[in-house]
């Protein structure tokens, strides 16, 4: 099991949160995604190591940007 | 044909715009909805008169508020 926290910029509302959760939730190995809209913190849990580059790509796919990663 | 402009508060991103367009687009008689995110202006066209109360209810259903109506 792994937990990693990213900071994502550009999310402004609950729809943005949903988009990020959906895309990041589809990354291989990811079992949970929590998003704090106010801070932009995205906490990703996995059943094993999760590739930060894949998380970054998923965030970008959703239309946002990772500004800090583990 | 009718055209009316509303001002809606709370929209922060393209997802919000889509939600408003979808809900207001479902109001009886509405044939087009244009949204300017920066100003919050929502222009509603119809094939006849459109009930402003119904537009207000649709905006509320989408999660936002009409602050100015015709």
Backbone of each chain as nested JSON, in Angstrom:
{
  "chains": [
    {"id": "A", "residues": [
      {"number": 1, "name": "UNK", "atoms": {"N": [0.843, -1.203, 0.0], "CA": [0.0, 0.0, 0.0], "C": [0.872, 1.243, 0.0]}},
      {"number": 2, "name": "UNK", "atoms": {"N": [0.439, 2.256, -0.724], "CA": [1.197, 3.509, -0.787], "C": [0.26, 4.698, -0.682]}},
      {"number": 3, "name": "UNK", "atoms": {"N": [0.781, 5.794, -0.15], "CA": [0.031, 7.053, -0.116], "C": [0.966, 8.162, -0.555]}},
      {"number": 4, "name": "UNK", "atoms": {"N": [0.508, 9.014, -1.449], "CA": [1.335, 10.124, -1.925], "C": [0.457, 11.34, -2.116]}},
      {"number": 5, "name": "UNK", "atoms": {"N": [1.025, 12.506, -1.815], "CA": [0.256, 13.74, -1.945], "C": [0.849, 14.634, -3.02]}},
      {"number": 6, "name": "UNK", "atoms": {"N": [-0.015, 15.11, -3.885], "CA": [0.347, 16.004, -4.977], "C": [-0.353, 17.336, -4.743]}},
      {"number": 7, "name": "UNK", "atoms": {"N": [0.193, 18.387, -5.298], "CA": [-0.528, 19.66, -5.319], "C": [-0.866, 19.978, -6.768]}},
      {"number": 8, "name": "UNK", "atoms": {"N": [-2.148, 20.255, -6.986], "CA": [-2.657, 20.479, -8.339], "C": [-3.22, 21.9, -8.424]}},
      {"number": 9, "name": "UNK", "atoms": {"N": [-2.851, 22.601, -9.464], "CA": [-3.383, 23.963, -9.637], "C": [-4.502, 23.982, -10.663]}},
      {"number": 10, "name": "UNK", "atoms": {"N": [-5.397, 24.944, -10.511], "CA": [-6.42, 25.177, -11.524], "C": [-7.799, 24.675, -11.179]}},
      {"number": 11, "name": "UNK", "atoms": {"N": [-7.91, 23.872, -10.115], "CA": [-9.249, 23.385, -9.755], "C": [-10.016, 24.512, -9.062]}},
      {"number": 12, "name": "UNK", "atoms": {"N": [-11.232, 24.778, -9.527], "CA": [-12.0, 25.898, -8.976], "C": [-13.331, 25.483, -8.362]}},
      {"number": 13, "name": "UNK", "atoms": {"N": [-13.783, 24.26, -8.637], "CA": [-15.118, 23.888, -8.133], "C": [-15.231, 22.375, -8.023]}},
      {"number": 14, "name": "UNK", "atoms": {"N": [-16.38, 21.954, -7.556], "CA": [-16.609, 20.527, -7.363], "C": [-16.535, 19.702, -8.627]}},
      {"number": 15, "name": "UNK", "atoms": {"N": [-16.869, 20.334, -9.763], "CA": [-16.767, 19.618, -11.035], "C": [-15.305, 19.299, -11.343]}},
      {"number": 16, "name": "UNK", "atoms": {"N": [-14.44, 20.265, -11.035], "CA": [-13.01, 20.07, -11.262], "C": [-12.505, 18.919, -10.395]}},
      {"number": 17, "name": "UNK", "atoms": {"N": [-12.947, 18.902, -9.147], "CA": [-12.566, 17.837, -8.222], "C": [-12.992, 16.484, -8.78]}},
      {"number": 18, "name": "UNK", "atoms": {"N": [-14.223, 16.415, -9.282], "CA": [-14.729, 15.157, -9.837], "C": [-13.906, 14.7, -11.034]}},
      {"number": 19, "name": "UNK", "atoms": {"N": [-13.531, 15.661, -11.888], "CA": [-12.749, 15.317, -13.074], "C": [-11.386, 14.733, -12.687]}},
      {"number": 20, "name": "UNK", "atoms": {"N": [-10.743, 15.368, -11.711], "CA": [-9.43, 14.889, -11.263], "C": [-9.558, 13.506, -10.62]}},
      {"number": 21, "name": "UNK", "atoms": {"N": [-10.58, 13.357, -9.767], "CA": [-10.786, 12.05, -9.118], "C": [-10.983, 10.949, -10.155]}},
      {"number": 22, "name": "UNK", "atoms": {"N": [-11.77, 11.256, -11.179], "CA": [-12.079, 10.25, -12.195], "C": [-10.823, 9.845, -12.966]}},
      {"number": 23, "name": "UNK", "atoms": {"N": [-10.059, 10.862, -13.421], "CA": [-8.876, 10.553, -14.232], "C": [-7.794, 9.866, -13.397]}},
      {"number": 24, "name": "UNK", "atoms": {"N": [-7.526, 10.406, -12.211], "CA": [-6.459, 9.826, -11.379], "C": [-6.884, 8.445, -10.868]}},
      {"number": 25, "name": "UNK", "atoms": {"N": [-8.185, 8.293, -10.633], "CA": [-8.696, 6.995, -10.184], "C": [-8.489, 5.894, -11.209]}},
      {"number": 26, "name": "UNK", "atoms": {"N": [-8.275, 6.282, -12.464], "CA": [-8.064, 5.306, -13.519], "C": [-6.609, 4.907, -13.722]}},
      {"number": 27, "name": "UNK", "atoms": {"N": [-5.709, 5.529, -12.952], "CA": [-4.285, 5.199, -13.085], "C": [-4.015, 3.821, -12.472]}},
      {"number": 28, "name": "UNK", "atoms": {"N": [-3.146, 3.058, -13.127], "CA": [-2.841, 1.702, -12.671], "C": [-2.388, 1.673, -11.208]}},
      {"number": 29, "name": "UNK", "atoms": {"N": [-3.025, 0.842, -10.418], "CA": [-2.641, 0.65, -9.024], "C": [-3.333, 1.569, -8.036]}},
      {"number": 30, "name": "UNK", "atoms": {"N": [-4.027, 2.58, -8.553], "CA": [-4.677, 3.538, -7.653], "C": [-5.964, 2.941, -7.075]}},
      {"number": 31, "name": "UNK", "atoms": {"N": [-6.1, 3.04, -5.736], "CA": [-7.295, 2.506, -5.074], "C": [-8.151, 3.611, -4.457]}},
      {"number": 32, "name": "UNK", "atoms": {"N": [-7.564, 4.808, -4.325], "CA": [-8.347, 5.903, -3.748], "C": [-7.748, 7.251, -4.08]}},
      {"number": 33, "name": "UNK", "atoms": {"N": [-8.605, 8.243, -4.244], "CA": [-8.157, 9.612, -4.534], "C": [-8.977, 10.57, -3.679]}},
      {"number": 34, "name": "UNK", "atoms": {"N": [-8.293, 11.362, -2.864], "CA": [-8.971, 12.394, -2.087], "C": [-8.473, 13.749, -2.56]}},
      {"number": 35, "name": "UNK", "atoms": {"N": [-9.387, 14.695, -2.706], "CA": [-9.009, 16.021, -3.196], "C": [-9.51, 17.089, -2.227]}},
      {"number": 36, "name": "UNK", "atoms": {"N": [-8.617, 18.003, -1.853], "CA": [-9.018, 19.171, -1.066], "C": [-8.984, 20.381, -2.006]}},
      {"number": 37, "name": "UNK", "atoms": {"N": [-10.164, 20.858, -2.341], "CA": [-10.276, 21.93, -3.332], "C": [-9.559, 23.204, -2.875]}},
      {"number": 38, "name": "UNK", "atoms": {"N": [-9.713, 23.547, -1.603], "CA": [-9.156, 24.806, -1.094], "C": [-7.637, 24.862, -1.223]}},
      {"number": 39, "name": "UNK", "atoms": {"N": [-6.982, 23.739, -0.982], "CA": [-5.515, 23.723, -1.004], "C": [-4.955, 23.14, -2.299]}},
      {"number": 40, "name": "UNK", "atoms": {"N": [-5.775, 22.446, -3.065], "CA": [-5.301, 21.77, -4.265], "C": [-4.588, 20.459, -3.988]}},
      {"number": 41, "name": "UNK", "atoms": {"N": [-4.624, 20.031, -2.713], "CA": [-3.95, 18.775, -2.367], "C": [-4.739, 17.554, -2.852]}},
      {"number": 42, "name": "UNK", "atoms": {"N": [-4.023, 16.683, -3.536], "CA": [-4.618, 15.452, -4.04], "C": [-3.856, 14.281, -3.424]}},
      {"number": 43, "name": "UNK", "atoms": {"N": [-4.545, 13.494, -2.632], "CA": [-3.914, 12.37, -1.954], "C": [-4.3, 11.079, -2.663]}},
      {"number": 44, "name": "UNK", "atoms": {"N": [-3.275, 10.383, -3.112], "CA": [-3.488, 9.194, -3.928], "C": [-3.029, 7.967, -3.157]}},
      {"number": 45, "name": "UNK", "atoms": {"N": [-3.935, 7.018, -2.967], "CA": [-3.541, 5.773, -2.326], "C": [-3.546, 4.662, -3.364]}},
      {"number": 46, "name": "UNK", "atoms": {"N": [-2.655, 3.699, -3.147], "CA": [-2.547, 2.604, -4.094], "C": [-2.305, 1.288, -3.386]}},
      {"number": 47, "name": "UNK", "atoms": {"N": [-2.536, 0.21, -4.098], "CA": [-2.272, -1.11, -3.507], "C": [-0.803, -1.485, -3.662]}},
      {"number": 48, "name": "UNK", "atoms": {"N": [-0.044, -0.587, -4.249], "CA": [1.396, -0.745, -4.404], "C": [1.905, 0.6, -4.884]}},
      {"number": 49, "name": "UNK", "atoms": {"N": [3.136, 0.656, -5.352], "CA": [3.663, 1.935, -5.834], "C": [2.843, 2.448, -7.019]}},
      {"number": 50, "name": "UNK", "atoms": {"N": [2.645, 3.761, -7.043], "CA": [1.927, 4.383, -8.158], "C": [2.893, 5.328, -8.861]}},
      {"number": 51, "name": "UNK", "atoms": {"N": [2.961, 5.244, -10.164], "CA": [3.891, 6.06, -10.954], "C": [3.473, 7.537, -10.938]}},
      {"number": 52, "name": "UNK", "atoms": {"N": [4.301, 8.398, -10.339], "CA": [3.953, 9.822, -10.293], "C": [3.759, 10.427, -11.681]}},
      {"number": 53, "name": "UNK", "atoms": {"N": [4.499, 9.927, -12.662], "CA": [4.355, 10.46, -14.024], "C": [2.972, 10.133, -14.578]}},
      {"number": 54, "name": "UNK", "atoms": {"N": [2.467, 8.954, -14.223], "CA": [1.135, 8.558, -14.686], "C": [0.068, 9.413, -14.005]}},
      {"number": 55, "name": "UNK", "atoms": {"N": [0.295, 9.728, -12.726], "CA": [-0.649, 10.604, -12.015], "C": [-0.631, 11.985, -12.663]}},
      {"number": 56, "name": "UNK", "atoms": {"N": [0.576, 12.483, -12.959], "CA": [0.702, 13.787, -13.605], "C": [-0.004, 13.826, -14.943]}},
      {"number": 57, "name": "UNK", "atoms": {"N": [0.125, 12.747, -15.708], "CA": [-0.524, 12.68, -17.021], "C": [-2.043, 12.663, -16.877]}},
      {"number": 58, "name": "UNK", "atoms": {"N": [-2.528, 11.968, -15.849], "CA": [-3.971, 11.891, -15.62], "C": [-4.523, 13.256, -15.215]}},
      {"number": 59, "name": "UNK", "atoms": {"N": [-3.775, 13.966, -14.375], "CA": [-4.189, 15.31, -13.956], "C": [-4.253, 16.229, -15.179]}},
      {"number": 60, "name": "UNK", "atoms": {"N": [-3.244, 16.101, -16.038], "CA": [-3.206, 16.919, -17.256], "C": [-4.383, 16.575, -18.169]}},
      {"number": 61, "name": "UNK", "atoms": {"N": [-4.669, 15.295, -18.265], "CA": [-5.801, 14.832, -19.076], "C": [-7.105, 15.47, -18.587]}},
      {"number": 62, "name": "UNK", "atoms": {"N": [-7.207, 15.636, -17.28], "CA": [-8.408, 16.254, -16.7], "C": [-8.436, 17.757, -16.94]}},
      {"number": 63, "name": "UNK", "atoms": {"N": [-7.291, 18.326, -17.333], "CA": [-7.246, 19.749, -17.653], "C": [-6.54, 20.611, -16.612]}},
      {"number": 64, "name": "UNK", "atoms": {"N": [-5.772, 19.965, -15.715], "CA": [-5.102, 20.697, -14.632], "C": [-3.611, 20.354, -14.619]}},
      {"number": 65, "name": "UNK", "atoms": {"N": [-2.9, 20.92, -13.659], "CA": [-1.455, 20.772, -13.646], "C": [-0.958, 20.401, -12.254]}},
      {"number": 66, "name": "UNK", "atoms": {"N": [-0.063, 19.414, -12.187], "CA": [0.597, 19.09, -10.917], "C": [1.727, 20.083, -10.714]}},
      {"number": 67, "name": "UNK", "atoms": {"N": [1.698, 20.812, -9.6], "CA": [2.756, 21.777, -9.319], "C": [3.725, 21.272, -8.248]}},
      {"number": 68, "name": "UNK", "atoms": {"N": [3.315, 20.23, -7.536], "CA": [4.212, 19.596, -6.553], "C": [3.895, 18.118, -6.53]}},
      {"number": 69, "name": "UNK", "atoms": {"N": [4.942, 17.312, -6.572], "CA": [4.708, 15.869, -6.504], "C": [5.725, 15.213, -5.577]}},
      {"number": 70, "name": "UNK", "atoms": {"N": [5.417, 14.018, -5.108], "CA": [6.308, 13.35, -4.146], "C": [7.652, 13.01, -4.79]}}
    ]},
    {"id": "B", "residues": [
      {"number": 1, "name": "UNK", "atoms": {"N": [-39.836, 34.614, -31.463], "CA": [-38.465, 34.431, -30.954], "C": [-38.171, 35.447, -29.851]}},
      {"number": 2, "name": "UNK", "atoms": {"N": [-37.467, 35.041, -28.828], "CA": [-37.136, 35.934, -27.71], "C": [-35.668, 35.77, -27.324]}},
      {"number": 3, "name": "UNK", "atoms": {"N": [-35.1, 36.846, -26.81], "CA": [-33.74, 36.784, -26.274], "C": [-33.733, 37.519, -24.941]}},
      {"number": 4, "name": "UNK", "atoms": {"N": [-33.15, 36.924, -23.933], "CA": [-33.1, 37.559, -22.621], "C": [-31.753, 37.259, -21.986]}},
      {"number": 5, "name": "UNK", "atoms": {"N": [-31.251, 38.235, -21.245], "CA": [-29.943, 38.055, -20.615], "C": [-30.071, 38.068, -19.099]}},
      {"number": 6, "name": "UNK", "atoms": {"N": [-29.474, 37.084, -18.484], "CA": [-29.457, 36.923, -17.031], "C": [-28.011, 37.056, -16.558]}},
      {"number": 7, "name": "UNK", "atoms": {"N": [-27.84, 37.445, -15.319], "CA": [-26.508, 37.379, -14.719], "C": [-26.54, 36.319, -13.629]}},
      {"number": 8, "name": "UNK", "atoms": {"N": [-25.589, 35.412, -13.721], "CA": [-25.542, 34.265, -12.814], "C": [-24.236, 34.312, -12.026]}},
      {"number": 9, "name": "UNK", "atoms": {"N": [-24.338, 34.122, -10.724], "CA": [-23.124, 34.119, -9.902], "C": [-22.706, 32.698, -9.55]}},
      {"number": 10, "name": "UNK", "atoms": {"N": [-21.427, 32.516, -9.319], "CA": [-20.917, 31.247, -8.808], "C": [-20.237, 30.362, -9.825]}},
      {"number": 11, "name": "UNK", "atoms": {"N": [-20.356, 30.701, -11.111], "CA": [-19.698, 29.865, -12.122], "C": [-18.194, 30.168, -12.12]}},
      {"number": 12, "name": "UNK", "atoms": {"N": [-17.394, 29.128, -12.03], "CA": [-15.947, 29.345, -11.942], "C": [-15.157, 28.697, -13.063]}},
      {"number": 13, "name": "UNK", "atoms": {"N": [-15.777, 27.81, -13.813], "CA": [-14.991, 27.099, -14.837], "C": [-15.904, 26.573, -15.93]}},
      {"number": 14, "name": "UNK", "atoms": {"N": [-15.287, 25.968, -16.914], "CA": [-16.045, 25.45, -18.051], "C": [-17.061, 24.387, -17.67]}},
      {"number": 15, "name": "UNK", "atoms": {"N": [-16.762, 23.632, -16.592], "CA": [-17.741, 22.638, -16.146], "C": [-19.017, 23.329, -15.665]}},
      {"number": 16, "name": "UNK", "atoms": {"N": [-18.836, 24.431, -14.965], "CA": [-19.993, 25.196, -14.467], "C": [-20.818, 25.702, -15.646]}},
      {"number": 17, "name": "UNK", "atoms": {"N": [-20.129, 26.211, -16.655], "CA": [-20.804, 26.699, -17.856], "C": [-21.626, 25.577, -18.49]}},
      {"number": 18, "name": "UNK", "atoms": {"N": [-21.026, 24.397, -18.597], "CA": [-21.729, 23.259, -19.196], "C": [-22.966, 22.889, -18.394]}},
      {"number": 19, "name": "UNK", "atoms": {"N": [-22.844, 22.916, -17.066], "CA": [-23.991, 22.565, -16.217], "C": [-25.139, 23.536, -16.421]}},
      {"number": 20, "name": "UNK", "atoms": {"N": [-24.813, 24.824, -16.467], "CA": [-25.851, 25.837, -16.651], "C": [-26.495, 25.688, -18.031]}},
      {"number": 21, "name": "UNK", "atoms": {"N": [-25.657, 25.5, -19.049], "CA": [-26.188, 25.33, -20.404], "C": [-27.149, 24.151, -20.475]}},
      {"number": 22, "name": "UNK", "atoms": {"N": [-26.747, 23.054, -19.83], "CA": [-27.566, 21.843, -19.885], "C": [-28.917, 22.062, -19.205]}},
      {"number": 23, "name": "UNK", "atoms": {"N": [-28.88, 22.633, -17.991], "CA": [-30.137, 22.809, -17.249], "C": [-31.037, 23.845, -17.918]}},
      {"number": 24, "name": "UNK", "atoms": {"N": [-30.469, 24.981, -18.279], "CA": [-31.288, 26.036, -18.874], "C": [-31.775, 25.598, -20.266]}},
      {"number": 25, "name": "UNK", "atoms": {"N": [-30.956, 24.832, -20.954], "CA": [-31.347, 24.326, -22.267], "C": [-32.572, 23.422, -22.212]}},
      {"number": 26, "name": "UNK", "atoms": {"N": [-32.848, 22.891, -21.028], "CA": [-33.998, 22.003, -20.862], "C": [-35.295, 22.728, -20.517]}},
      {"number": 27, "name": "UNK", "atoms": {"N": [-35.212, 24.045, -20.338], "CA": [-36.418, 24.812, -19.991], "C": [-37.327, 24.926, -21.218]}},
      {"number": 28, "name": "UNK", "atoms": {"N": [-38.622, 24.814, -20.98], "CA": [-39.597, 24.859, -22.074], "C": [-39.43, 26.11, -22.945]}},
      {"number": 29, "name": "UNK", "atoms": {"N": [-39.337, 25.91, -24.239], "CA": [-39.266, 27.005, -25.194], "C": [-37.862, 27.493, -25.497]}},
      {"number": 30, "name": "UNK", "atoms": {"N": [-36.87, 27.029, -24.726], "CA": [-35.494, 27.499, -24.932], "C": [-34.875, 26.801, -26.137]}},
      {"number": 31, "name": "UNK", "atoms": {"N": [-34.288, 27.615, -27.029], "CA": [-33.65, 27.041, -28.22], "C": [-32.133, 27.252, -28.212]}},
      {"number": 32, "name": "UNK", "atoms": {"N": [-31.652, 28.144, -27.342], "CA": [-30.208, 28.37, -27.287], "C": [-29.793, 29.022, -25.982]}},
      {"number": 33, "name": "UNK", "atoms": {"N": [-28.603, 28.672, -25.512], "CA": [-28.067, 29.256, -24.281], "C": [-26.603, 29.584, -24.512]}},
      {"number": 34, "name": "UNK", "atoms": {"N": [-26.248, 30.847, -24.318], "CA": [-24.847, 31.244, -24.416], "C": [-24.404, 31.748, -23.047]}},
      {"number": 35, "name": "UNK", "atoms": {"N": [-23.204, 31.357, -22.642], "CA": [-22.712, 31.753, -21.326], "C": [-21.35, 32.413, -21.462]}},
      {"number": 36, "name": "UNK", "atoms": {"N": [-21.196, 33.57, -20.827], "CA": [-19.891, 34.218, -20.746], "C": [-19.392, 34.047, -19.311]}},
      {"number": 37, "name": "UNK", "atoms": {"N": [-18.393, 33.178, -19.166], "CA": [-17.917, 32.832, -17.821], "C": [-17.38, 34.046, -17.07]}},
      {"number": 38, "name": "UNK", "atoms": {"N": [-16.647, 34.895, -17.775], "CA": [-15.987, 36.035, -17.122], "C": [-16.989, 36.997, -16.493]}},
      {"number": 39, "name": "UNK", "atoms": {"N": [-18.103, 37.222, -17.178], "CA": [-19.083, 38.191, -16.678], "C": [-20.273, 37.534, -15.988]}},
      {"number": 40, "name": "UNK", "atoms": {"N": [-20.438, 36.235, -16.191], "CA": [-21.598, 35.549, -15.639], "C": [-22.867, 35.758, -16.448]}},
      {"number": 41, "name": "UNK", "atoms": {"N": [-22.735, 36.411, -17.604], "CA": [-23.906, 36.668, -18.434], "C": [-24.373, 35.397, -19.143]}},
      {"number": 42, "name": "UNK", "atoms": {"N": [-25.662, 35.137, -19.023], "CA": [-26.271, 33.982, -19.676], "C": [-27.366, 34.501, -20.603]}},
      {"number": 43, "name": "UNK", "atoms": {"N": [-27.173, 34.273, -21.894], "CA": [-28.142, 34.755, -22.871], "C": [-28.988, 33.584, -23.344]}},
      {"number": 44, "name": "UNK", "atoms": {"N": [-30.284, 33.747, -23.142], "CA": [-31.221, 32.661, -23.431], "C": [-32.101, 33.059, -24.6]}},
      {"number": 45, "name": "UNK", "atoms": {"N": [-32.094, 32.258, -25.639], "CA": [-32.989, 32.51, -26.767], "C": [-34.085, 31.444, -26.772]}},
      {"number": 46, "name": "UNK", "atoms": {"N": [-35.249, 31.855, -27.257], "CA": [-36.377, 30.929, -27.284], "C": [-37.199, 31.11, -28.537]}},
      {"number": 47, "name": "UNK", "atoms": {"N": [-38.016, 30.114, -28.838], "CA": [-38.889, 30.216, -30.009], "C": [-40.158, 30.995, -29.67]}},
      {"number": 48, "name": "UNK", "atoms": {"N": [-40.235, 31.445, -28.434], "CA": [-41.345, 32.273, -27.949], "C": [-40.939, 32.769, -26.581]}},
      {"number": 49, "name": "UNK", "atoms": {"N": [-41.85, 33.312, -25.803], "CA": [-41.499, 33.794, -24.473], "C": [-40.988, 32.636, -23.609]}},
      {"number": 50, "name": "UNK", "atoms": {"N": [-39.965, 32.932, -22.796], "CA": [-39.429, 31.936, -21.865], "C": [-39.657, 32.475, -20.456]}},
      {"number": 51, "name": "UNK", "atoms": {"N": [-40.182, 31.638, -19.581], "CA": [-40.506, 32.035, -18.211], "C": [-39.213, 32.269, -17.401]}},
      {"number": 52, "name": "UNK", "atoms": {"N": [-38.979, 33.511, -16.978], "CA": [-37.769, 33.795, -16.203], "C": [-37.678, 32.973, -14.913]}},
      {"number": 53, "name": "UNK", "atoms": {"N": [-38.826, 32.667, -14.319], "CA": [-38.819, 31.862, -13.092], "C": [-38.305, 30.447, -13.383]}},
      {"number": 54, "name": "UNK", "atoms": {"N": [-38.658, 29.945, -14.56], "CA": [-38.195, 28.604, -14.939], "C": [-36.696, 28.61, -15.204]}},
      {"number": 55, "name": "UNK", "atoms": {"N": [-36.219, 29.705, -15.795], "CA": [-34.768, 29.828, -16.018], "C": [-34.049, 29.896, -14.667]}},
      {"number": 56, "name": "UNK", "atoms": {"N": [-34.605, 30.692, -13.754], "CA": [-34.012, 30.804, -12.416], "C": [-33.956, 29.466, -11.704]}},
      {"number": 57, "name": "UNK", "atoms": {"N": [-35.027, 28.701, -11.837], "CA": [-35.071, 27.386, -11.194], "C": [-34.04, 26.44, -11.806]}},
      {"number": 58, "name": "UNK", "atoms": {"N": [-33.861, 26.537, -13.12], "CA": [-32.885, 25.682, -13.803], "C": [-31.465, 26.037, -13.38]}},
      {"number": 59, "name": "UNK", "atoms": {"N": [-31.209, 27.338, -13.248], "CA": [-29.881, 27.785, -12.805], "C": [-29.61, 27.278, -11.39]}},
      {"number": 60, "name": "UNK", "atoms": {"N": [-30.636, 27.358, -10.552], "CA": [-30.503, 26.876, -9.176], "C": [-30.263, 25.367, -9.163]}},
      {"number": 61, "name": "UNK", "atoms": {"N": [-30.973, 24.665, -10.019], "CA": [-30.815, 23.203, -10.129], "C": [-29.363, 22.86, -10.491]}},
      {"number": 62, "name": "UNK", "atoms": {"N": [-28.764, 23.712, -11.315], "CA": [-27.366, 23.48, -11.708], "C": [-26.405, 23.819, -10.565]}},
      {"number": 63, "name": "UNK", "atoms": {"N": [-26.897, 24.531, -9.559], "CA": [-26.069, 24.836, -8.4], "C": [-25.606, 26.291, -8.314]}},
      {"number": 64, "name": "UNK", "atoms": {"N": [-26.255, 27.171, -9.094], "CA": [-25.844, 28.577, -9.146], "C": [-27.046, 29.485, -8.889]}},
      {"number": 65, "name": "UNK", "atoms": {"N": [-26.818, 30.777, -8.939], "CA": [-27.875, 31.725, -8.582], "C": [-27.98, 32.833, -9.623]}},
      {"number": 66, "name": "UNK", "atoms": {"N": [-29.222, 33.15, -10.013], "CA": [-29.457, 34.31, -10.872], "C": [-29.458, 35.55, -9.993]}},
      {"number": 67, "name": "UNK", "atoms": {"N": [-28.59, 36.507, -10.303], "CA": [-28.528, 37.744, -9.517], "C": [-29.165, 38.914, -10.257]}},
      {"number": 68, "name": "UNK", "atoms": {"N": [-29.369, 38.748, -11.567], "CA": [-30.064, 39.77, -12.363], "C": [-30.861, 39.069, -13.429]}},
      {"number": 69, "name": "UNK", "atoms": {"N": [-32.101, 39.472, -13.586], "CA": [-32.911, 38.845, -14.641], "C": [-33.737, 39.905, -15.356]}},
      {"number": 70, "name": "UNK", "atoms": {"N": [-34.202, 39.584, -16.56], "CA": [-34.946, 40.582, -17.338], "C": [-36.261, 40.934, -16.645]}}
    ]}
  ]
}
